[in-house]
Amino acid sequence: MLNQIGVPKRPEISVKDFGRAIELEPKVVIDFDAQLFGTAANNGQMVEEVSAESKTAEAFRSLANLLTDRSGEKSERQSILAPILARLRLTKTRA
């Protein structure tokens, strides 16, 4: 993970060059967004609460999914009776 990428007036190594140097590709890159982080810090909120649609919030979700070994999509949990009900529906439509 790389954090605070693209800070103005600060020399930095490009993400591609950094990855090549350590022979790994960064999975998550969080760009520097002074306004978003400043607003969240001043209001005592999470970045997700301030701007859920931002690239930064998406990067945090991606990091959380990687760390917890989950995909971004929630799977719909089926009840135990779901297969039986599905079969009943199929038999009713055929009759």
Protein Blocks (a to p, Z undefined) as FASTA:
>chain_A
ZZhehiahiacddfklmmmmnopacfbdcdddfklmmmmmmnopafklmmmmbmklmmmm
mmmmmmnopafbdcddddfklmmmmmmmmmmmmZZ
